[in-house]
Every structure is written in C-alpha cells, then in structure tokens.
Amino acid sequence: MEARSAPFFGTGPVSPRPAPRRLRPAWTQPGGVYEVELRTAHEIGADLAAWRALAERSVEPALFADPDVLLPALQHLPDGRQISLILVWQPAAPARLLRGLFPVAMPRIPLAPGEVRLWQPAGFPVSAALLDSERPAAVVAAVLSFCAARGQRCAGLAATALPVEGPLAEGLRTAAAASRRHLERLSPRHGVATAAAFAADEWPLREPQLRLTQARTPGQVRDAVETFLVLDAAAGKERGTAALTQDAGTASFIRTMTRQLARRGLCRLDLLHRGAEPVAAAIVLESAEALWLWRAAGAPGLGRGADRIVAAAAARARRAGKRLMLCDGAPVSTEAAAALALKPLALVDLLVSTRPGHSAGAAAIRLKTRIERRMRQAAAAGRDRLARA
C-alpha cells in the first residue's frame, strides 16, 4: 500500500508496517458464534488479506469500503486518524474468517450516553461497510451486541446516507426487529443521482473542437490526476471556494486511491480538451455493479461542453451493463439530466439502540439527534433565505 504523504512530492511507497502485538483481547458474542475486535488502521497488519477477501465475497460490492479506497482515506484524510475499524470474525468456520468490517467514530466522552457513528468522510457519497454474503443480519447483530457491551457511552449506532435497499440498512432493520431494539429513521440529504436512461455514444457537442481522451493505466491516471487538481484549483479561484490541493491530506488521498484502483482497472480519468488544452476532467470509479462519476472539475465558462464527459460515462456504463451514479459536483446540464432521466438515489439515515428494549441512554441519544437535526435544518433554511435575498 502507498501510505505516506510528503508535503512536496505527493505520496510515495513505503515498506508495510509489521503487524503489532495485539494489546486488546477480542470480545466474544454470547454463544461464541462471532468475535469482535476494535482496531486502528495501523493495526490491520497481516489481516489486510482477510479484508481483501471479504471485499470479494461481500453481500454487496461496497466500493467505498474496499481497502484500496478506505485505507488511504483512513491514512490521509484529516479525520481519518480518529476512526477505528470494527472487525467481526467467525472463529468456528473451516478457517478463521472475517465476516464484517465497519469504519466507525467511537464516542469520546466516557460516562455520558453516546453513539457509535459509521464513518462517512467528506467526498464519500454513501456510508460503507463490508458484510459477508452469509448471514449479514447476524453480523450486524454481533456489532450491536459488541457496542452494547461497552456501556452507555455506546448506547446507539448511527449510520448516515445508506442506500434504502442496501444490505446494511436491511441488516439494521432486521437486527432491530428481531431483538426489540429501537430503530429511528431520519430524513437524509440526497447527494447521488442514478441514471435511469443512457445517452447515445455520440453526444451532440456545441463546440466541435472539443475532444475527449481517457487515462487508464496507473501512469496515465497519475498524470491526469495532477491535471484534474489544477483544473479544480482554477475553478475554485473563480468561484471563491477552496481548492482540493489546499488540504494536503485530501490531495494525497485522491492521488493514492486513484492510482491503486487504476492498477486493478477500477479507475480512469476522462479529460476534455479544447485544442491541445485540457478544460475539464472527471474521476470515474468502477465497482462490480456501477460506474461512479465521483469528482469533476472544469475551466470557468465551459458551459455544456462538460456534458460530453457525462455522456461518455453513460455510454460506457450501458455497454458494461452497469448503473451510472453521479455524485455531488459532477457537471451536468438540465438537457443532459433529462436525457439520462436522472433520479436521486434513495438514501436513509438510521439510528439504532444497541440494547434491546427501553434504554435511557438510547432515549437521550435520540433526543440529542433530533435537536441537532432541527438546528441543521434551521441553519440550512437561513442560508437559503440569504442566497435568495
């Protein structure tokens, strides 16, 4: 893995750290079916192979929980160092198997009721975890029991931006119903759109001098990411917003993650040129079921020319028989959105109590969550009124 960012040279390969001696024993679920561990990213060590194997047999191809995406995020993003990994093992299988992996933010206040939060870093369109295709609801139940065993400071498990029809949301609903745990459904924000139709291979361009190229190999992707960051900085300067390169950790994460996925053929960059000059770029990530147009940047004043990037991704998704997912920031005009029949991906925020039945700690967490949500809604409404004024 490429794990370290250097302030002047980006990311560079380093020797993998040896697996540290385990200092904390695993928690064993009553009945002995599963063992649950809480580790940091630096404590994965030799179990990285088990993580990769779990990603291959996961009940859903969770791209944003893949080790080539999540591990660089843990190492480079500003809040990644505060995140832990909940690992669920089945020791009684033919071999000790990793059945679940959850990146979480643990509560810091030791005595007050708190909640464990599934991590959704900035730039991740959905929260992600890995669940083995065998008995995913039982794995979720083991995580809830593990959190409950840690006391009132882990009175709830909160997950934001989960696909409504996804296995993690279904696992939480099933585990809550089976054990009389309280489950609260909260209204999420929509940051992902999915294409219900596909554009033709050749999108009509208003500027015939525009041409599209693609970076596929790790070397091509490495160079194209630098072009993307330059375009993002230029667009940010025009809009008065921060550029990605202003945060060294975020830039290092993008460089590392894209290059590692490119080695597996799961990342490419689409570059739009006007003559010899690049004027727009998009990072496209690929999972087994979908193409994610994850981030895009364009020169100021590009207008609808950027639709060509969206059309290329749509045509590629159609040929591969996959869904096209457009994340926040993907450039798309009203005309292109209509042609693709874009629809928001149905997401949900869930808060589940970790203890069955009534829990004073869980009730306090629900009240706090409602107050925080109302405050965020009021702040968003205020910003909208100021924008319209």
Secondary structure as UniProt FT lines:
FT   STRAND          4..6
FT   TURN            7..9
FT   STRAND          10..12
FT   STRAND          27..28
FT   TURN            30..31
FT   STRAND          35..39
FT   HELIX           41..43
FT   HELIX           45..47
FT   HELIX           48..57
FT   HELIX           63..65
FT   HELIX           67..76
FT   TURN            78..79
FT   HELIX           80..82
FT   STRAND          84..90
FT   TURN            91..92
FT   STRAND          97..105
FT   STRAND          115..118
FT   TURN            122..123
FT   STRAND          130..132
FT   HELIX           136..148
FT   TURN            149..150
FT   HELIX           152..154
FT   STRAND          156..163
FT   TURN            164..165
FT   HELIX           167..179
FT   STRAND          183..186
FT   STRAND          192..195
FT   TURN            208..209
FT   STRAND          210..215
FT   HELIX           218..239
FT   HELIX           244..246
FT   HELIX           248..263
FT   TURN            264..265
FT   STRAND          267..274
FT   TURN            275..276
FT   STRAND          277..286
FT   STRAND          290..298
FT   TURN            300..301
FT   HELIX           303..306
FT   HELIX           307..320
FT   STRAND          323..327
FT   TURN            328..329
FT   HELIX           334..340
FT   STRAND          342..344
FT   STRAND          347..353
FT   HELIX           360..388
//
